[in-house]
Amino acid sequence: MSRPLLSHIDLRVRDRARSTAFYDALLGALGFVRRDGDEWTSYYDGANAVPGPADFEWFGFTEDPSPVPNSNRVAFVATSNDEVDRVADVLSRSGAGDLEGPNYDEGPGYYAVFFEDPDGHRLEVCCRTR
């Protein structure tokens, strides 16, 4: 078994219900499965949806009355340019902020859509074809 390169990403959000609706649309379109705890919401790869050992990779958030987004960006991988296009459509209907793309602005073979979640966290969905 190979070692994962990432354990988890845990954002702080102002309104958990609002963020859950947004991320359900975004991450559902990428095949993620949601798991809720008492104070947090997490998403796992649909192929590995049951939380398990310490090396399990996940993306999630916890409610915080004063989240402070910054200029960092989290990028999710799409399997094809078509999937990037489908996710961009979901984002436009889900109220994503600062929606840019999808396009090849980052260089040949790098197709992506850039956007912000309801709290202003910068995100991206990308596909590398080279």
Secondary structure, DSSP 4 states (H G I P E B T S, - for coil): -PPPS--EEEEEES-HHHHHHHHHHHHHHTTEEEEE-SSEEEEEEGGG-S--STT--EEEEEE-SS----S-EEEEEPSSHHHHHHHHHHHHHHT-EEEEEEE-TT-TTEEEEEEE-TT--EEEEEEE--
